[in-house]
């Protein structure tokens, strides 16, 4: 950096033809030098590394929780449950899916729909989003207020078991976002 500033200053002042100014710049260059103590550099370097590793860990946790844990057969069960149970302008369904290491609990809710068809479309749209790994969904689909979420729960229902429950919670109550997959 010192060299580049010196070259720039030399070129600028050489064009003026004043060698005296050039010598003054070289003599006074040390006044503008910025010394940063080594401890301060190490402190910032350590903070950067800690922040980097925390960001990397958060990214890994996010990848784990955004992996679709609802299989295509689970999605089929959800959509069948929607078509069998959602018969009005609102619907509130909870699903439990037994997995080997931890169960997956999914909640899908739509309310304020203009009709049954809008409600079915809304519920199916939220089901698709959840099966893609999206979580904590609060949106409007097909003129309905839509809510969807999923989380891990301790294994209780048994592997490959699928359970449907309706109206277990108030509308808008989302399940807690999982921090990491339990093993």
CORSULTA-V969779 format. One record per pair of residues at least 24 apart in sequence whose C-alpha atoms are under 10 Angstrom apart, sorted by the first residue. I is the first residue (numbers start at 0). J is the second residue. D is the distance in Angstrom with one decimal. If there is no record, write none. Layout:
i=I j=J d=D
i=I j=J d=D
This chain:
i=1 j=28 d=8.3
i=1 j=29 d=9.5
i=1 j=31 d=9.8
i=1 j=32 d=8.4
i=4 j=28 d=9.4
i=57 j=178 d=9.5
i=59 j=179 d=9.3
i=60 j=177 d=9.2
i=60 j=178 d=6.8
i=60 j=179 d=5.9
i=60 j=180 d=8.5
i=61 j=177 d=9.3
i=61 j=178 d=8.1
i=61 j=179 d=8.1
i=62 j=132 d=9.7
i=62 j=179 d=9.3
i=63 j=132 d=9.8
i=63 j=177 d=9.4
i=63 j=178 d=8.8
i=63 j=179 d=6.5
i=63 j=180 d=6.8
i=64 j=132 d=7.5
i=64 j=133 d=9.0
i=64 j=134 d=8.8
i=64 j=149 d=9.7
i=64 j=150 d=8.7
i=64 j=151 d=9.4
i=64 j=176 d=8.3
i=64 j=177 d=6.5
i=64 j=178 d=7.1
i=64 j=179 d=6.2
i=64 j=180 d=6.9
i=65 j=129 d=9.5
i=65 j=130 d=9.9
i=65 j=131 d=8.1
i=65 j=132 d=4.7
i=65 j=133 d=6.4
i=65 j=134 d=7.7
i=65 j=177 d=9.6
i=65 j=179 d=9.9
i=66 j=130 d=9.1
i=66 j=131 d=7.7
i=66 j=132 d=5.4
i=66 j=133 d=8.6
i=67 j=128 d=9.6
i=67 j=129 d=7.6
i=67 j=130 d=5.7
i=67 j=131 d=5.3
i=67 j=132 d=4.2
i=67 j=133 d=8.0
i=68 j=96 d=9.5
i=68 j=98 d=9.3
i=68 j=102 d=9.7
i=68 j=103 d=7.4
i=68 j=129 d=9.0
i=68 j=130 d=7.2
i=68 j=131 d=8.5
i=68 j=132 d=7.0
i=68 j=149 d=9.3
i=68 j=150 d=9.5
i=68 j=151 d=9.4
i=68 j=180 d=9.9
i=69 j=96 d=8.1
i=69 j=98 d=9.9
i=69 j=103 d=7.7
i=69 j=104 d=9.6
i=69 j=105 d=8.9
i=69 j=126 d=9.7
i=69 j=127 d=9.9
i=69 j=129 d=7.7
i=69 j=130 d=5.2
i=69 j=131 d=8.0
i=69 j=132 d=7.9
i=69 j=149 d=9.4
i=70 j=96 d=9.6
i=70 j=130 d=7.1
i=70 j=131 d=9.4
i=71 j=130 d=7.9
i=72 j=159 d=9.9
i=72 j=161 d=9.8
i=73 j=130 d=8.4
i=73 j=159 d=9.3
i=73 j=160 d=9.8
i=73 j=161 d=7.6
i=74 j=123 d=9.5
i=74 j=126 d=7.1
i=74 j=127 d=7.6
i=74 j=129 d=9.0
i=74 j=130 d=6.6
i=75 j=126 d=9.6
i=76 j=161 d=7.7
i=76 j=162 d=9.1
i=76 j=163 d=8.8
i=77 j=105 d=9.3
i=77 j=107 d=9.3
i=77 j=122 d=9.4
i=77 j=123 d=8.4
i=77 j=126 d=7.0
i=77 j=127 d=9.6
i=77 j=130 d=9.8
i=77 j=161 d=9.3
i=77 j=162 d=9.6
i=77 j=163 d=8.1
i=78 j=119 d=9.2
i=78 j=122 d=8.3
i=78 j=123 d=6.4
i=78 j=124 d=9.9
i=78 j=126 d=7.3
i=78 j=127 d=9.1
i=79 j=123 d=9.8
i=80 j=162 d=9.8
i=80 j=163 d=7.1
i=80 j=164 d=9.4
i=80 j=165 d=9.6
i=81 j=107 d=9.4
i=81 j=118 d=9.4
i=81 j=119 d=6.9
i=81 j=120 d=9.7
i=81 j=122 d=6.9
i=81 j=123 d=7.4
i=81 j=126 d=9.2
i=81 j=163 d=9.8
i=82 j=119 d=7.0
i=82 j=120 d=9.9
i=82 j=122 d=9.2
i=82 j=123 d=9.0
i=84 j=119 d=9.7
i=84 j=163 d=9.8
i=84 j=164 d=9.9
i=84 j=165 d=8.1
i=85 j=109 d=9.6
i=85 j=115 d=7.6
i=85 j=116 d=9.5
i=85 j=118 d=7.4
i=85 j=119 d=6.7
i=85 j=122 d=8.6
i=85 j=165 d=9.6
i=86 j=114 d=9.3
i=86 j=115 d=6.1
i=86 j=116 d=8.9
i=86 j=118 d=8.4
i=86 j=119 d=8.3
i=87 j=111 d=10.0
i=87 j=112 d=8.6
i=87 j=113 d=9.5
i=87 j=114 d=6.8
i=87 j=115 d=5.0
i=87 j=116 d=8.7
i=87 j=117 d=9.6
i=87 j=118 d=7.3
i=87 j=119 d=8.9
i=88 j=112 d=4.9
i=88 j=113 d=6.4
i=88 j=114 d=5.1
i=88 j=115 d=5.1
i=88 j=116 d=8.3
i=88 j=117 d=7.6
i=88 j=118 d=5.6
i=88 j=119 d=8.7
i=88 j=143 d=8.6
i=89 j=113 d=9.3
i=89 j=114 d=8.6
i=89 j=115 d=7.9
i=89 j=117 d=9.4
i=89 j=118 d=6.2
i=89 j=119 d=8.9
i=89 j=121 d=9.6
i=89 j=122 d=9.2
i=89 j=143 d=8.4
i=89 j=144 d=9.2
i=89 j=145 d=9.7
i=89 j=170 d=9.5
i=90 j=115 d=9.6
i=90 j=118 d=7.3
i=90 j=119 d=8.6
i=90 j=121 d=9.6
i=90 j=122 d=7.8
i=90 j=145 d=9.8
i=90 j=165 d=8.1
i=90 j=166 d=7.8
i=90 j=170 d=9.0
i=91 j=122 d=9.0
i=91 j=146 d=9.2
i=91 j=147 d=9.8
i=91 j=164 d=8.7
i=91 j=165 d=5.8
i=91 j=166 d=5.2
i=91 j=167 d=7.6
i=91 j=168 d=7.7
i=91 j=169 d=8.3
i=91 j=170 d=7.1
i=91 j=171 d=9.6
i=92 j=122 d=9.3
i=92 j=147 d=9.7
i=92 j=163 d=7.0
i=92 j=164 d=5.9
i=92 j=165 d=4.4
i=92 j=166 d=6.1
i=92 j=167 d=7.4
i=92 j=168 d=8.7
i=93 j=147 d=9.8
i=93 j=148 d=9.7
i=93 j=149 d=9.4
i=93 j=162 d=8.2
i=93 j=163 d=5.9
i=93 j=164 d=5.1
i=93 j=165 d=6.0
i=93 j=166 d=7.7
i=93 j=167 d=7.0
i=93 j=168 d=8.6
i=94 j=149 d=9.1
i=94 j=161 d=7.2
i=94 j=162 d=5.6
i=94 j=163 d=4.7
i=94 j=164 d=6.3
i=94 j=165 d=8.6
i=95 j=149 d=9.6
i=95 j=150 d=9.9
i=95 j=151 d=9.6
i=95 j=152 d=9.0
i=95 j=155 d=9.5
i=95 j=156 d=7.6
i=95 j=159 d=10.0
i=95 j=160 d=7.8
i=95 j=161 d=5.7
i=95 j=162 d=5.0
i=95 j=163 d=6.6
i=95 j=164 d=8.4
i=96 j=151 d=9.6
i=96 j=152 d=9.7
i=96 j=154 d=9.3
i=96 j=155 d=9.7
i=96 j=156 d=7.5
i=96 j=157 d=8.4
i=96 j=158 d=7.8
i=96 j=159 d=6.7
i=96 j=160 d=5.9
i=96 j=161 d=4.7
i=96 j=162 d=6.6
i=96 j=163 d=9.1
i=97 j=152 d=9.5
i=97 j=153 d=9.5
i=97 j=154 d=6.7
i=97 j=155 d=7.4
i=97 j=156 d=5.5
i=97 j=157 d=5.0
i=97 j=158 d=4.4
i=97 j=159 d=5.0
i=97 j=160 d=4.9
i=97 j=161 d=6.4
i=97 j=162 d=8.6
i=98 j=151 d=9.7
i=98 j=152 d=9.9
i=98 j=153 d=9.6
i=98 j=154 d=7.1
i=98 j=155 d=9.4
i=98 j=156 d=8.5
i=98 j=157 d=7.0
i=98 j=158 d=4.7
i=98 j=159 d=6.1
i=98 j=160 d=7.9
i=98 j=161 d=9.6
i=99 j=154 d=7.5
i=99 j=157 d=7.8
i=99 j=158 d=5.5
i=99 j=159 d=8.1
i=99 j=182 d=9.1
i=100 j=151 d=9.6
i=100 j=152 d=9.6
i=100 j=153 d=8.0
i=100 j=154 d=6.7
i=100 j=157 d=9.9
i=100 j=158 d=8.7
i=100 j=180 d=8.7
i=100 j=181 d=6.9
i=100 j=182 d=5.5
i=101 j=150 d=9.7
i=101 j=151 d=6.1
i=101 j=152 d=5.9
i=101 j=153 d=5.2
i=101 j=154 d=4.7
i=101 j=155 d=8.3
i=101 j=156 d=9.6
i=101 j=157 d=9.4
i=101 j=158 d=9.0
i=101 j=180 d=7.8
i=101 j=181 d=6.3
i=101 j=182 d=7.1
i=102 j=150 d=8.4
i=102 j=151 d=5.7
i=102 j=152 d=5.1
i=102 j=153 d=5.9
i=102 j=154 d=4.9
i=102 j=155 d=7.1
i=102 j=156 d=7.4
i=102 j=157 d=8.1
i=102 j=158 d=8.1
i=102 j=159 d=9.4
i=102 j=160 d=9.3
i=102 j=161 d=9.8
i=102 j=181 d=9.5
i=103 j=149 d=6.9
i=103 j=150 d=5.8
i=103 j=151 d=4.7
i=103 j=152 d=6.1
i=103 j=153 d=8.6
i=103 j=154 d=8.6
i=103 j=156 d=10.0
i=103 j=161 d=9.8
i=104 j=148 d=8.4
i=104 j=149 d=5.4
i=104 j=150 d=5.4
i=104 j=151 d=6.1
i=104 j=152 d=6.7
i=104 j=153 d=9.9
i=104 j=161 d=10.0
i=104 j=162 d=9.4
i=104 j=163 d=10.0
i=104 j=174 d=8.3
i=105 j=129 d=8.0
i=105 j=130 d=9.6
i=105 j=134 d=9.5
i=105 j=147 d=7.5
i=105 j=148 d=5.8
i=105 j=149 d=4.1
i=105 j=150 d=6.6
i=105 j=151 d=8.9
i=105 j=163 d=9.7
i=105 j=173 d=9.5
i=105 j=174 d=7.8
i=106 j=135 d=9.8
i=106 j=146 d=7.9
i=106 j=147 d=5.5
i=106 j=148 d=5.4
i=106 j=149 d=6.1
i=106 j=150 d=9.0
i=106 j=163 d=9.9
i=106 j=164 d=9.5
i=106 j=165 d=9.6
i=106 j=167 d=9.4
i=106 j=168 d=9.1
i=106 j=171 d=9.9
i=106 j=172 d=8.9
i=106 j=173 d=7.3
i=106 j=174 d=7.2
i=107 j=136 d=9.2
i=107 j=145 d=7.8
i=107 j=146 d=6.0
i=107 j=147 d=4.5
i=107 j=148 d=6.8
i=107 j=149 d=8.7
i=107 j=165 d=9.8
i=107 j=170 d=9.4
i=107 j=171 d=9.5
i=107 j=172 d=10.0
i=107 j=173 d=9.0
i=108 j=136 d=9.9
i=108 j=137 d=9.6
i=108 j=143 d=9.6
i=108 j=144 d=8.1
i=108 j=145 d=5.8
i=108 j=146 d=5.0
i=108 j=147 d=6.2
i=108 j=148 d=9.2
i=108 j=165 d=9.9
i=108 j=166 d=9.2
i=108 j=168 d=9.6
i=108 j=169 d=9.3
i=108 j=170 d=6.6
i=108 j=171 d=7.5
i=108 j=172 d=9.1
i=108 j=173 d=9.4
i=109 j=137 d=9.9
i=109 j=138 d=9.5
i=109 j=139 d=8.8
i=109 j=140 d=8.7
i=109 j=141 d=9.9
i=109 j=142 d=9.7
i=109 j=143 d=6.0
i=109 j=144 d=5.5
i=109 j=145 d=4.5
i=109 j=146 d=6.3
i=109 j=147 d=8.6
i=109 j=170 d=7.9
i=109 j=171 d=8.9
i=110 j=139 d=9.7
i=110 j=142 d=9.1
i=110 j=143 d=5.6
i=110 j=144 d=5.3
i=110 j=145 d=6.8
i=110 j=146 d=8.9
i=110 j=170 d=7.7
i=110 j=171 d=9.4
i=111 j=139 d=9.9
i=111 j=142 d=7.5
i=111 j=143 d=5.2
i=111 j=144 d=6.1
i=111 j=145 d=9.0
i=112 j=139 d=9.7
i=112 j=140 d=8.9
i=112 j=141 d=7.4
i=112 j=142 d=5.7
i=112 j=143 d=4.3
i=112 j=144 d=7.3
i=112 j=145 d=9.4
i=113 j=141 d=8.3
i=113 j=142 d=6.6
i=113 j=143 d=7.3
i=114 j=141 d=9.7
i=114 j=142 d=9.3
i=114 j=143 d=9.3
i=116 j=141 d=9.1
i=117 j=141 d=5.5
i=117 j=142 d=7.1
i=117 j=143 d=7.2
i=118 j=142 d=8.6
i=118 j=143 d=6.9
i=118 j=144 d=9.4
i=118 j=145 d=9.3
i=121 j=145 d=6.8
i=121 j=146 d=9.6
i=122 j=146 d=9.0
i=122 j=147 d=8.9
i=134 j=173 d=9.2
i=134 j=174 d=9.1
i=134 j=175 d=9.5
i=134 j=176 d=7.3
i=134 j=177 d=9.4
i=135 j=172 d=9.8
i=135 j=173 d=6.5
i=135 j=174 d=7.7
i=135 j=175 d=8.3
i=135 j=176 d=7.2
i=136 j=171 d=9.7
i=136 j=173 d=8.3
i=137 j=171 d=8.0
i=137 j=173 d=8.9
i=144 j=170 d=9.4
i=144 j=171 d=8.9
i=145 j=170 d=9.1
i=145 j=171 d=8.2
i=146 j=170 d=7.8
i=146 j=171 d=6.0
i=146 j=172 d=8.0
i=146 j=173 d=7.2
i=147 j=171 d=8.5
i=147 j=172 d=9.0
i=147 j=173 d=6.8
i=147 j=174 d=8.4
i=148 j=172 d=9.1
i=148 j=173 d=5.8
i=148 j=174 d=5.7
i=148 j=175 d=8.0
i=148 j=176 d=7.7
i=149 j=173 d=8.1
i=149 j=174 d=6.0
i=149 j=175 d=7.6
i=149 j=176 d=7.1
i=149 j=177 d=8.0
i=150 j=174 d=6.4
i=150 j=175 d=6.4
i=150 j=176 d=5.9
i=150 j=177 d=5.3
i=150 j=178 d=9.0
i=150 j=179 d=9.6
i=150 j=180 d=9.1
i=151 j=175 d=9.0
i=151 j=176 d=8.6
i=151 j=177 d=6.3
i=151 j=178 d=9.2
i=151 j=179 d=8.6
i=151 j=180 d=7.0
i=151 j=181 d=7.5
i=152 j=177 d=9.2
i=152 j=180 d=9.6
i=152 j=181 d=8.5
i=153 j=181 d=8.1
i=153 j=182 d=9.6
i=154 j=181 d=9.9
